[in-house]
């Protein structure tokens, strides 16, 4: 990301958090810098942070992006990432194969094939942004 940002002339700063309290402090830091946007990278903490995001994201005067659809559903501008229910469905086929005698080592590793693009137009309006129609046409979910 640093290399791509440098190529595009974008300065990237990273906020690391290991618990919800650290995310709140990081959001405050992003407000102070000031940052033009905030990108939340997915990790195992993200699904449990919905309540925190609902509280913090509206306070940020910048677009927030991430890879988990829940981020856009609770106030982020956009999210693009693998469709979690589709991934669980694929995992269920692996469980079925293993329970029917397949050796886990013989099963291929798969990449996600179904992705979600969630756009929050309510957040876009609040930030004074217009989302191009070409983006909206590709969205799997648009929040009005």
N, C-alpha and C positions, 0 to 999 in steps of 0.2 A: 504494500500500500504506500509506503514511503516513497519508493521509486516511482510509482505511477503518479503520485501527487506532485513530486518534484518535476516530472516531465510536463505536467499540466500547469505548473506554477502555483500549486496549492500547498499551503503549509498545513501539515497534519500534526496535531497534538493528541496524545493518548491519555485517557483517564482509565485507570485500572481499578476495578472494584471486586471484592470477594464476598460482600454481603450487602443487603439493601441500604444500610446506613451509609456505606461508602458511595453508593450510587447517588444518593441525595447530595452529598458533599461534592461529588464530581459534577453534578448538574449545576450547582452553585458556582463552581470554578468555570464552567463553560459560559455562564452568564457574565462573569467578571472579565474574561479574556479580551474582548468579546469574540465569540466564535460565530461563524456564518452558518454553520450547520453542525448537527451532532449525529454520528452514526453509532448505533448500538450493535456491537458484535455479539452474535449468539453464543450462549454458553448454557450450562445446565441450570443456572440460576434464573434465566429469563422467564420461563413460564410462571414461576412463582412471584414475579415482580409486577404483575398487572395492576394491583392496587397502588403500588408505589408510582408506577408510570402514570396512572390516572391522576394522581396528585401532582407529580412533578412536571409532566410534559406541557400542560397548559401554561405553566409559569415560564417556560422557555421561549424567548422571543426569536426562535430560529427553527427551521425545519429539522425534524428528527427522522432518521431512516434506520432500518434494520432488516434482518433476514427472517424475522418471525412475525407472522400475520397479526398476532396479538398486539404488537407494538402499534400498528396503525389503527387497530380497533379501539385502543384506549387513548388516542390523541396524537400519535406520531403522524407524520405526513404520508409516508409510504413504507411498505415492507415488501421485499421480494425474497423468497426462499422456498425451500422444499415444502410440499404439502404434507403436514405431519400425519393426518389420518391415512393418506396413501402409503406413507412409509411404514406405519404400523400394520396396514393390510399386507404389505409385502413381507414384513417380519413374520406375520402369522403363517404365511406359506412356508417359510423356513422351519418354523416350529412343527408344522404338519409333516414336512419331509423328514425331519429328525425323529419325530415320534413314530414314523413309519419305517425307520431303519436306516435312513441316509446318514452317512458320516459327515459331521459338520465340516471337516477339512476338505471334503469332496464338493461342497457347495460353492458356487461362484460368489464373489463379492459383487454387490450391485451398487450402482449410484442412483440417487433419486431421479425419477423421470417425470414427475408431476410437480409443477411449481406454482406458487401463488404470487400474484402482484396485487396488493391491496393498497388502494389510494383513498385517503381521507380528505374529501372535499371540504368538510366542515373546518378542518385544520387549515387547509389551503386558504379558505376565505379569511379566517382569523389572521393569517400571516400576510394577507394581501397578495397571494400568489395565484396564478392561473395555470392549471394543468393542461397541457396540450391535448387536443382530441385524440391524437395518435397514441398517447399513453393511456388515456381512458379506454380506448378500444381494446387494448391488450390486457386491461385489468381483469382479474378474476372476481374481484369484489370492489365496489365503489361505495364509500360511506358518504351519505349526503348530509 
